[in-house]
Amino acid sequence: MTTEHSSLELRGITKRFGALTANDHIDLEVRAGEIHCLLGENGAGKSTLMNVLYGLYQADEGEILLDGVVQRFAGPGDAMRAGIGMVHQHFMLIPVFTVAENVLLGHERALGGLAGAKQKVREISQRFGFHIDPDAKIEDLPVGVQQRVEIIKALSQDARVLVFDEPTAVLTPQETDELMAIMQQLRDEGTAIVFITHKLREVRAIADKITVIRLGKVVGEASPQSSSTELASMMVGRPVELTVQKNPPVLTDNTLEVAGLTVLDALGQKVVNDVSFTVRGGEVLCIAGVQGNGQTELTEAILGLQPKASGSVRLNGRELLGKSVRDVLDAGVGFVPEDRKVDGLVGEFTIAENLMLDRYQGAPFVSAGTVDRGARDEFATEKLGAFDIRAQGIHTNVGTLSGGNQQKVVLARELGRPLALLVASQPTRGLDVGSIEFVHSQIIASRDAGIPVIVVSTELDEVVGLADRIAVMYRGGVVGVVPADTSRDTLGLMMAGERHTPEGAAA
Protein backbone atom coordinates (compact mmCIF):
# COMPACT_ATOMS: atom_id res chain seq x y z
CA MET A 1 0.00 0.00 0.00
CA THR A 2 1.70 3.18 -1.21
CA THR A 3 0.85 6.78 -1.96
CA GLU A 4 1.68 8.99 -4.94
CA HIS A 5 4.56 10.88 -3.35
CA SER A 6 7.85 9.91 -1.74
CA SER A 7 7.83 10.54 1.98
CA LEU A 8 11.64 10.26 2.13
CA GLU A 9 14.33 10.59 -0.50
CA LEU A 10 18.10 10.36 -0.17
CA ARG A 11 20.10 11.67 -3.12
CA GLY A 12 23.78 10.94 -3.64
CA ILE A 13 24.56 10.49 0.06
CA THR A 14 28.30 10.10 0.59
CA LYS A 15 29.96 9.71 3.98
CA ARG A 16 33.69 9.28 4.46
CA PHE A 17 35.75 8.41 7.52
CA GLY A 18 39.28 9.30 6.53
CA ALA A 19 40.23 7.08 3.59
CA LEU A 20 37.16 4.85 4.12
CA THR A 21 34.04 5.67 2.12
CA ALA A 22 31.21 4.17 4.17
CA ASN A 23 28.44 5.49 1.88
CA ASP A 24 29.23 6.11 -1.78
CA HIS A 25 26.63 8.25 -3.62
CA ILE A 26 23.63 6.34 -2.30
CA ASP A 27 20.15 7.03 -3.65
CA LEU A 28 17.14 5.75 -1.71
CA GLU A 29 13.43 6.46 -1.99
CA VAL A 30 10.88 5.42 0.64
CA ARG A 31 7.17 6.03 0.17
CA ALA A 32 4.53 6.59 2.81
CA GLY A 33 2.70 3.36 3.61
CA GLU A 34 5.66 1.21 2.57
CA ILE A 35 8.12 -1.09 4.34
CA HIS A 36 11.43 -0.58 2.57
CA CYS A 37 14.09 -3.09 3.60
CA LEU A 38 17.71 -1.99 3.45
CA LEU A 39 19.57 -5.26 3.11
CA GLY A 40 23.30 -5.77 3.41
CA GLU A 41 26.01 -7.53 5.33
CA ASN A 42 27.46 -6.20 8.54
CA GLY A 43 29.76 -3.35 7.56
CA ALA A 44 28.00 -2.65 4.25
CA GLY A 45 27.12 0.90 5.33
CA LYS A 46 23.44 0.51 6.25
CA SER A 47 23.63 1.91 9.77
CA THR A 48 25.96 4.72 8.68
CA LEU A 49 23.38 5.77 6.10
CA MET A 50 20.61 5.83 8.68
CA ASN A 51 22.79 7.75 11.13
CA VAL A 52 23.21 10.38 8.41
CA LEU A 53 19.43 10.46 7.98
CA TYR A 54 18.93 10.81 11.75
CA GLY A 55 21.44 13.65 12.10
CA LEU A 56 24.01 11.65 14.05
CA TYR A 57 26.46 12.04 11.14
CA GLN A 58 26.73 14.82 8.58
CA ALA A 59 26.95 13.73 4.95
CA ASP A 60 29.99 14.86 2.98
CA GLU A 61 27.87 14.97 -0.17
CA GLY A 62 24.21 14.58 -1.10
CA GLU A 63 20.90 15.71 0.31
CA ILE A 64 17.88 14.50 2.28
CA LEU A 65 14.34 15.35 1.16
CA LEU A 66 11.06 14.95 3.03
CA ASP A 67 7.97 15.32 0.85
CA GLY A 68 10.18 16.93 -1.78
CA VAL A 69 11.69 19.54 0.55
CA VAL A 70 15.47 19.50 1.20
CA GLN A 71 16.30 19.04 4.90
CA ARG A 72 19.40 19.85 6.91
CA PHE A 73 19.74 18.07 10.24
CA ALA A 74 22.38 19.34 12.66
CA GLY A 75 21.47 16.57 15.09
CA PRO A 76 18.80 14.00 16.03
CA GLY A 77 16.60 16.74 17.50
CA ASP A 78 16.22 18.32 14.06
CA ALA A 79 15.41 14.94 12.52
CA MET A 80 12.79 14.17 15.16
CA ARG A 81 11.15 17.57 14.73
CA ALA A 82 10.96 16.89 10.99
CA GLY A 83 9.10 13.64 11.67
CA ILE A 84 11.87 11.02 11.57
CA GLY A 85 12.02 8.45 14.35
CA MET A 86 14.54 5.69 14.94
CA VAL A 87 14.39 2.43 16.89
CA HIS A 88 18.03 1.59 17.56
CA GLN A 89 19.55 -1.88 17.72
CA HIS A 90 20.88 -1.00 21.18
CA PHE A 91 18.03 0.68 23.03
CA MET A 92 18.43 4.34 23.98
CA LEU A 93 16.58 4.01 27.28
CA ILE A 94 17.54 4.91 30.86
CA PRO A 95 16.97 1.72 32.89
CA VAL A 96 16.14 3.41 36.22
CA PHE A 97 13.58 5.76 34.64
CA THR A 98 9.95 4.83 34.10
CA VAL A 99 8.39 4.36 30.68
CA ALA A 100 6.79 7.82 30.83
CA GLU A 101 10.01 9.47 32.01
CA ASN A 102 11.93 7.96 29.07
CA VAL A 103 9.27 9.13 26.62
CA LEU A 104 9.30 12.61 28.16
CA LEU A 105 13.09 13.01 28.14
CA GLY A 106 14.03 15.83 25.78
CA HIS A 107 10.42 16.60 24.90
CA GLU A 108 9.14 18.11 28.14
CA ARG A 109 7.51 21.12 26.53
CA ALA A 110 5.98 19.29 23.58
CA LEU A 111 4.37 16.63 25.76
CA GLY A 112 3.22 18.95 28.53
CA GLY A 113 5.17 17.38 31.38
CA LEU A 114 4.99 13.94 32.98
CA ALA A 115 1.20 13.80 32.99
CA GLY A 116 1.16 14.45 29.25
CA ALA A 117 3.80 11.77 28.67
CA LYS A 118 1.77 9.21 30.62
CA GLN A 119 -1.31 10.04 28.59
CA LYS A 120 0.65 9.70 25.35
CA VAL A 121 1.96 6.28 26.45
CA ARG A 122 -1.60 5.15 27.20
CA GLU A 123 -2.91 6.43 23.85
CA ILE A 124 -0.23 4.73 21.77
CA SER A 125 -0.40 1.54 23.85
CA GLN A 126 -4.15 1.33 23.29
CA ARG A 127 -3.73 1.98 19.58
CA PHE A 128 -1.31 -0.92 19.17
CA GLY A 129 -2.45 -3.20 22.00
CA PHE A 130 0.85 -2.84 23.88
CA HIS A 131 -0.44 -3.08 27.49
CA ILE A 132 2.45 -1.01 28.87
CA ASP A 133 2.27 0.66 32.29
CA PRO A 134 3.60 4.25 32.02
CA ASP A 135 4.91 3.99 35.59
CA ALA A 136 6.88 0.75 35.05
CA LYS A 137 10.67 1.03 35.31
CA ILE A 138 12.56 0.09 32.16
CA GLU A 139 14.91 -2.24 34.04
CA ASP A 140 11.91 -4.34 35.14
CA LEU A 141 10.58 -4.87 31.60
CA PRO A 142 11.41 -7.74 29.22
CA VAL A 143 13.53 -6.88 26.20
CA GLY A 144 10.61 -7.11 23.80
CA VAL A 145 8.59 -4.64 25.87
CA GLN A 146 11.56 -2.26 26.09
CA GLN A 147 11.63 -2.19 22.30
CA ARG A 148 7.96 -1.20 22.27
CA VAL A 149 8.85 1.70 24.55
CA GLU A 150 11.36 2.80 21.89
CA ILE A 151 8.55 2.69 19.33
CA ILE A 152 6.29 4.72 21.65
CA LYS A 153 9.08 7.32 22.02
CA ALA A 154 9.26 7.74 18.25
CA LEU A 155 5.49 7.82 17.74
CA SER A 156 5.01 10.31 20.57
CA GLN A 157 6.80 12.82 18.32
CA ASP A 158 4.43 12.08 15.42
CA ALA A 159 7.09 10.32 13.33
CA ARG A 160 6.14 9.99 9.67
CA VAL A 161 9.28 8.05 8.82
CA LEU A 162 10.36 5.29 11.22
CA VAL A 163 13.73 3.56 10.96
CA PHE A 164 14.24 0.13 12.56
CA ASP A 165 17.97 -0.67 12.84
CA GLU A 166 18.51 -4.46 13.20
CA PRO A 167 15.51 -4.55 15.58
CA THR A 168 15.25 -8.33 16.02
CA ALA A 169 18.79 -8.94 17.29
CA VAL A 170 17.65 -9.42 20.91
CA LEU A 171 14.15 -10.81 20.35
CA THR A 172 12.70 -14.30 20.58
CA PRO A 173 10.95 -15.63 17.45
CA GLN A 174 7.55 -14.81 18.95
CA GLU A 175 8.65 -11.27 19.80
CA THR A 176 9.96 -10.93 16.25
CA ASP A 177 6.56 -11.95 14.86
CA GLU A 178 4.87 -9.39 17.12
CA LEU A 179 7.26 -6.67 15.93
CA MET A 180 6.51 -7.55 12.31
CA ALA A 181 2.79 -7.14 13.00
CA ILE A 182 3.43 -3.71 14.57
CA MET A 183 5.47 -2.64 11.54
CA GLN A 184 2.69 -3.76 9.21
CA GLN A 185 0.11 -1.80 11.21
CA LEU A 186 2.30 1.30 11.05
CA ARG A 187 2.67 0.84 7.30
CA ASP A 188 -1.09 0.45 6.85
CA GLU A 189 -1.61 3.72 8.76
CA GLY A 190 0.65 5.51 6.25
CA THR A 191 4.02 5.53 8.04
CA ALA A 192 7.12 5.15 5.87
CA ILE A 193 9.17 2.30 7.34
CA VAL A 194 12.89 1.70 6.77
CA PHE A 195 13.87 -1.76 8.00
CA ILE A 196 17.64 -2.37 8.26
CA THR A 197 18.64 -6.01 8.54
CA HIS A 198 20.91 -8.78 7.30
CA LYS A 199 18.37 -11.54 8.05
CA LEU A 200 16.97 -12.84 4.79
CA ARG A 201 14.01 -14.67 6.32
CA GLU A 202 12.69 -11.43 7.84
CA VAL A 203 13.16 -9.45 4.65
CA ARG A 204 11.17 -11.91 2.58
CA ALA A 205 8.42 -11.99 5.21
CA ILE A 206 7.71 -8.27 5.45
CA ALA A 207 9.27 -6.17 2.68
CA ASP A 208 7.31 -4.19 0.13
CA LYS A 209 10.57 -3.12 -1.49
CA ILE A 210 14.20 -4.20 -1.04
CA THR A 211 17.38 -2.21 -1.67
CA VAL A 212 20.68 -4.08 -1.38
CA ILE A 213 23.88 -2.31 -0.27
CA ARG A 214 27.35 -3.80 -0.68
CA LEU A 215 30.59 -2.09 0.35
CA GLY A 216 28.87 1.26 0.76
CA LYS A 217 27.12 1.26 -2.62
CA VAL A 218 23.61 0.41 -3.77
CA VAL A 219 24.01 -2.67 -5.98
CA GLY A 220 20.37 -3.03 -6.91
CA GLU A 221 16.77 -3.50 -5.91
CA ALA A 222 15.11 -6.88 -5.41
CA SER A 223 11.62 -8.26 -5.27
CA PRO A 224 10.28 -9.60 -1.95
CA GLN A 225 9.58 -12.79 -3.92
CA SER A 226 13.31 -13.28 -4.52
CA SER A 227 14.77 -16.42 -2.97
CA SER A 228 17.11 -16.23 0.00
CA THR A 229 19.90 -17.53 -2.23
CA GLU A 230 19.31 -14.74 -4.77
CA LEU A 231 19.31 -12.08 -2.05
CA ALA A 232 22.46 -13.50 -0.45
CA SER A 233 24.22 -13.51 -3.80
CA MET A 234 23.36 -9.82 -4.27
CA MET A 235 24.72 -9.08 -0.80
CA VAL A 236 28.13 -10.69 -1.40
CA GLY A 237 28.48 -10.43 -5.17
CA ARG A 238 28.85 -14.15 -5.88
CA PRO A 239 26.86 -17.39 -5.58
CA VAL A 240 26.59 -18.64 -1.99
CA GLU A 241 25.49 -21.84 -0.29
CA LEU A 242 23.13 -21.05 2.59
CA THR A 243 22.48 -24.63 3.69
CA VAL A 244 24.95 -26.24 6.09
CA GLN A 245 26.07 -29.47 4.43
CA LYS A 246 26.50 -32.31 6.92
CA ASN A 247 26.06 -36.05 7.23
CA PRO A 248 24.24 -37.79 10.10
CA PRO A 249 26.40 -37.77 13.26
CA VAL A 250 28.72 -40.67 13.98
CA LEU A 251 29.14 -40.66 17.75
CA THR A 252 32.44 -41.50 19.45
CA ASP A 253 33.45 -42.19 23.05
CA ASN A 254 34.82 -38.67 23.54
CA THR A 255 32.44 -37.04 25.99
CA LEU A 256 31.93 -33.75 27.81
CA GLU A 257 29.75 -34.10 30.90
CA VAL A 258 28.49 -30.97 32.64
CA ALA A 259 26.68 -31.63 35.92
CA GLY A 260 25.07 -29.14 38.30
CA LEU A 261 27.16 -26.25 36.99
CA THR A 262 26.43 -23.02 38.85
CA VAL A 263 28.21 -19.70 38.35
CA LEU A 264 27.92 -16.63 40.59
CA ASP A 265 28.59 -13.09 39.44
CA ALA A 266 30.53 -10.48 41.43
CA LEU A 267 27.41 -9.72 43.51
CA GLY A 268 26.80 -13.36 44.35
CA GLN A 269 23.84 -13.71 41.96
CA LYS A 270 23.43 -16.95 40.02
CA VAL A 271 24.09 -16.30 36.34
CA VAL A 272 24.32 -20.03 35.55
CA ASN A 273 21.97 -22.12 37.65
CA ASP A 274 22.39 -25.89 38.06
CA VAL A 275 23.07 -26.65 34.39
CA SER A 276 23.60 -30.24 33.28
CA PHE A 277 24.11 -31.73 29.81
CA THR A 278 26.30 -34.17 27.90
CA VAL A 279 27.97 -33.76 24.50
CA ARG A 280 29.33 -36.78 22.63
CA GLY A 281 32.13 -36.76 20.13
CA GLY A 282 30.77 -36.46 16.61
CA GLU A 283 27.85 -34.16 17.47
CA VAL A 284 27.19 -30.44 17.70
CA LEU A 285 25.22 -29.24 20.70
CA CYS A 286 23.97 -25.73 20.00
CA ILE A 287 23.07 -23.57 22.97
CA ALA A 288 20.28 -21.21 21.96
CA GLY A 289 18.67 -18.31 23.77
CA VAL A 290 18.36 -14.57 23.81
CA GLN A 291 21.68 -12.90 24.61
CA GLY A 292 22.28 -12.42 28.33
CA ASN A 293 20.77 -15.61 29.71
CA GLY A 294 24.01 -17.12 31.01
CA GLN A 295 25.50 -18.48 27.80
CA THR A 296 28.68 -16.40 28.05
CA GLU A 297 29.29 -17.35 31.68
CA LEU A 298 28.66 -21.02 30.87
CA THR A 299 31.36 -21.15 28.20
CA GLU A 300 33.75 -19.15 30.38
CA ALA A 301 33.24 -21.62 33.23
CA ILE A 302 34.15 -24.52 30.95
CA LEU A 303 37.35 -22.69 29.96
CA GLY A 304 38.28 -21.85 33.56
CA LEU A 305 37.54 -18.12 33.38
CA GLN A 306 34.84 -18.05 36.08
CA PRO A 307 36.29 -18.19 39.62
CA LYS A 308 32.90 -18.56 41.34
CA ALA A 309 31.81 -21.78 39.66
CA SER A 310 30.65 -25.01 41.27
CA GLY A 311 29.47 -28.38 40.01
CA SER A 312 31.37 -30.57 37.59
CA VAL A 313 32.79 -30.28 34.07
CA ARG A 314 34.39 -33.55 33.00
CA LEU A 315 36.08 -34.11 29.64
CA ASN A 316 36.69 -37.80 28.96
CA GLY A 317 36.51 -38.39 32.71
CA ARG A 318 38.96 -35.62 33.63
CA GLU A 319 37.62 -32.83 35.85
CA LEU A 320 38.19 -29.38 34.36
CA LEU A 321 36.33 -27.20 36.84
CA GLY A 322 38.74 -25.40 39.12
CA LYS A 323 41.64 -25.85 36.73
CA SER A 324 43.56 -22.94 35.24
CA VAL A 325 42.95 -21.81 31.67
CA ARG A 326 46.36 -23.22 30.79
CA ASP A 327 45.37 -26.63 32.16
CA VAL A 328 42.09 -26.56 30.24
CA LEU A 329 43.84 -25.69 26.98
CA ASP A 330 46.41 -28.43 27.60
CA ALA A 331 43.51 -30.86 28.04
CA GLY A 332 42.63 -30.22 24.41
CA VAL A 333 39.89 -27.59 24.64
CA GLY A 334 39.63 -25.17 21.73
CA PHE A 335 37.76 -21.95 22.44
CA VAL A 336 36.35 -19.38 20.00
CA PRO A 337 35.23 -16.43 22.18
CA GLU A 338 32.18 -14.32 21.36
CA ASP A 339 34.24 -11.11 21.10
CA ARG A 340 37.23 -11.94 18.95
CA LYS A 341 38.75 -8.45 19.23
CA VAL A 342 38.70 -8.39 23.03
CA ASP A 343 39.22 -12.05 23.99
CA GLY A 344 40.48 -13.80 20.88
CA LEU A 345 43.19 -11.65 19.35
CA VAL A 346 45.80 -8.99 20.04
CA GLY A 347 45.21 -6.42 17.32
CA GLU A 348 48.73 -5.00 17.47
CA PHE A 349 50.28 -8.46 16.98
CA THR A 350 50.86 -10.03 13.57
CA ILE A 351 48.93 -12.99 12.22
CA ALA A 352 51.90 -15.24 12.98
CA GLU A 353 52.13 -13.98 16.57
CA ASN A 354 48.40 -14.44 17.15
CA LEU A 355 48.52 -17.99 15.83
CA MET A 356 50.89 -19.02 18.63
CA LEU A 357 49.21 -17.15 21.50
CA ASP A 358 48.17 -20.35 23.29
CA ARG A 359 51.34 -22.27 22.44
CA TYR A 360 54.10 -20.11 23.85
CA GLN A 361 55.32 -22.50 26.57
CA GLY A 362 57.07 -25.13 24.52
CA ALA A 363 57.21 -27.14 21.31
CA PRO A 364 56.78 -26.61 18.48
CA PHE A 365 57.30 -22.85 18.63
CA VAL A 366 59.37 -22.24 21.77
CA SER A 367 62.62 -23.88 22.82
CA ALA A 368 64.68 -22.90 25.87
CA GLY A 369 62.59 -19.76 26.23
CA THR A 370 63.24 -18.62 22.67
CA VAL A 371 60.67 -18.41 19.88
CA ASP A 372 61.55 -20.55 16.87
CA ARG A 373 60.50 -18.00 14.27
CA GLY A 374 61.07 -20.38 11.41
CA ALA A 375 58.67 -22.97 12.83
CA ARG A 376 56.16 -20.28 13.75
CA ASP A 377 56.25 -18.66 10.32
CA GLU A 378 56.00 -22.01 8.53
CA PHE A 379 52.92 -22.87 10.59
CA ALA A 380 51.40 -19.43 9.95
CA THR A 381 52.02 -19.62 6.21
CA GLU A 382 50.31 -23.01 6.03
CA LYS A 383 47.28 -21.74 7.98
CA LEU A 384 47.07 -18.57 5.88
CA GLY A 385 46.39 -20.77 2.86
CA ALA A 386 44.36 -23.51 4.52
CA PHE A 387 41.94 -21.05 6.14
CA ASP A 388 41.86 -18.62 3.20
CA ILE A 389 42.97 -15.69 5.37
CA ARG A 390 42.99 -12.66 3.06
CA ALA A 391 46.05 -10.62 4.05
CA GLN A 392 49.28 -9.30 2.57
CA GLY A 393 51.21 -11.87 4.56
CA ILE A 394 51.74 -13.53 7.92
CA HIS A 395 53.38 -10.41 9.34
CA THR A 396 50.29 -8.27 8.79
CA ASN A 397 48.81 -6.90 12.01
CA VAL A 398 45.56 -8.68 12.84
CA GLY A 399 43.89 -5.38 13.72
CA THR A 400 43.96 -4.34 10.07
CA LEU A 401 42.00 -7.40 8.88
CA SER A 402 38.27 -7.61 8.22
CA GLY A 403 36.07 -9.29 10.81
CA GLY A 404 35.80 -12.43 8.73
CA ASN A 405 39.56 -12.76 8.35
CA GLN A 406 40.10 -12.07 12.04
CA GLN A 407 37.71 -14.91 12.87
CA LYS A 408 39.59 -17.19 10.49
CA VAL A 409 42.80 -16.44 12.43
CA VAL A 410 41.07 -17.46 15.67
CA LEU A 411 39.78 -20.67 14.08
CA ALA A 412 43.16 -21.46 12.53
CA ARG A 413 44.82 -21.16 15.94
CA GLU A 414 42.21 -23.15 17.86
CA LEU A 415 41.91 -25.90 15.24
CA GLY A 416 45.65 -25.97 14.60
CA ARG A 417 46.35 -28.36 17.47
CA PRO A 418 44.87 -31.71 18.55
CA LEU A 419 41.49 -31.10 20.20
CA ALA A 420 39.29 -33.10 22.55
CA LEU A 421 36.55 -30.42 22.65
CA LEU A 422 35.63 -27.32 20.63
CA VAL A 423 33.59 -24.50 22.20
CA ALA A 424 32.54 -21.72 19.81
CA SER A 425 30.60 -18.74 21.16
CA GLN A 426 28.77 -16.56 18.58
CA PRO A 427 31.24 -17.83 15.93
CA THR A 428 29.74 -15.88 13.01
CA ARG A 429 28.76 -12.62 14.71
CA GLY A 430 29.49 -9.68 12.42
CA LEU A 431 30.68 -11.85 9.53
CA ASP A 432 29.71 -11.73 5.87
CA VAL A 433 27.87 -14.60 4.22
CA GLY A 434 31.03 -15.98 2.63
CA SER A 435 32.90 -16.06 5.94
CA ILE A 436 29.89 -17.66 7.63
CA GLU A 437 30.01 -20.47 5.05
CA PHE A 438 33.67 -21.10 5.87
CA VAL A 439 33.22 -21.01 9.66
CA HIS A 440 30.31 -23.44 9.47
CA SER A 441 32.35 -25.83 7.33
CA GLN A 442 35.17 -25.84 9.89
CA ILE A 443 32.77 -26.50 12.76
CA ILE A 444 31.23 -29.45 10.90
CA ALA A 445 34.71 -30.75 10.02
CA SER A 446 35.59 -30.78 13.73
CA ARG A 447 32.36 -32.61 14.51
CA ASP A 448 33.05 -35.16 11.77
CA ALA A 449 36.54 -35.71 13.22
CA GLY A 450 34.86 -37.13 16.33
CA ILE A 451 35.22 -34.07 18.57
CA PRO A 452 32.40 -32.92 20.88
CA VAL A 453 31.37 -29.45 19.69
CA ILE A 454 29.44 -26.76 21.58
CA VAL A 455 28.18 -23.76 19.62
CA VAL A 456 26.54 -20.83 21.39
CA SER A 457 24.48 -18.67 19.05
CA THR A 458 21.61 -16.19 19.22
CA GLU A 459 20.95 -16.70 15.48
CA LEU A 460 18.18 -19.29 15.26
CA ASP A 461 18.90 -20.07 11.59
CA GLU A 462 22.48 -20.88 12.54
CA VAL A 463 21.39 -23.03 15.47
CA VAL A 464 18.97 -25.07 13.37
CA GLY A 465 21.51 -25.46 10.57
CA LEU A 466 24.47 -26.60 12.68
CA ALA A 467 22.91 -28.51 15.56
CA ASP A 468 22.45 -32.20 16.12
CA ARG A 469 20.79 -31.29 19.42
CA ILE A 470 19.73 -27.94 20.87
CA ALA A 471 19.89 -26.80 24.51
CA VAL A 472 17.93 -23.63 25.25
CA MET A 473 18.99 -21.32 28.10
CA TYR A 474 16.74 -18.91 29.94
CA ARG A 475 17.73 -16.89 33.00
CA GLY A 476 20.80 -19.01 33.65
CA GLY A 477 19.15 -22.41 33.37
CA VAL A 478 18.63 -24.96 30.63
CA VAL A 479 14.89 -25.27 30.00
CA GLY A 480 15.32 -28.26 27.73
CA VAL A 481 17.53 -30.20 25.33
CA VAL A 482 15.69 -31.05 22.12
CA PRO A 483 16.39 -32.49 18.65
CA ALA A 484 17.58 -30.20 15.87
CA ASP A 485 14.30 -30.61 13.96
CA THR A 486 12.28 -29.08 16.82
CA SER A 487 9.90 -26.44 15.45
CA ARG A 488 10.84 -22.78 15.59
CA ASP A 489 7.64 -22.06 17.50
CA THR A 490 8.67 -24.50 20.22
CA LEU A 491 12.21 -23.11 20.34
CA GLY A 492 10.79 -19.61 20.62
CA LEU A 493 8.61 -20.57 23.57
CA MET A 494 11.61 -22.19 25.24
CA MET A 495 13.66 -19.02 24.69
CA ALA A 496 10.89 -17.21 26.57
CA GLY A 497 11.20 -19.64 29.50
CA GLU A 498 8.83 -22.51 28.77
CA ARG A 499 10.30 -25.81 29.87
CA HIS A 500 10.32 -28.66 27.40
CA THR A 501 11.19 -32.34 27.47
CA PRO A 502 12.70 -34.27 24.56
CA GLU A 503 9.41 -36.12 24.18
CA GLY A 504 7.68 -32.79 23.54
CA ALA A 505 5.72 -32.37 26.75
CA ALA A 506 5.80 -28.80 27.95
CA ALA A 507 6.21 -28.21 31.65
Buried (B, 14 or more C-beta within 10 A) or exposed (E): EBEEEBBBBBBEBBBBEEEEBBBBBBEBBBBBBBBBBBBBBBBBBBBBBBBBBBBBBEBBEBEBBBBEEEBEBEEBEBBBEBBBBBBBBEBEBEEEBBBBBBBBBBBEEBBEEBEBBBBBBBEBBEEBEBEBBBEBBBEEBBBBBBBBBBBBBBBBBEBBBBBBBBBBBBBBBBBBBBBBEBBBEBBEEBBBBBBBBBBBBBBBBBBBBBBBBBBBBBBEEBEBEBEBBBBBBBBBEEEBEBEBEBEEBEEBEBBBBBBEBBBBEEEEEBBBBBBBBBBBBBBBBBBBBBBBBBBBBBBBBBBBBBEBBBBBBBBBEEEBBEBEBEEBBEBBBBBBBBEBBEBBBEBEBBBBBBBBBBBEEEEEBBEEEEBBEEBBBBBBBBBBEEBBBEBEEBEBBBBEBBBBBBBBBBBBBBBBEEBBBBBBBBBBBBBBBBBBBBBBBBBBEBBBBBBBBBBBBBBBBBBBBBBBBBBBBBBBBBBBBBEBEBEBEBBBBBBBBBBBEEEEEEE
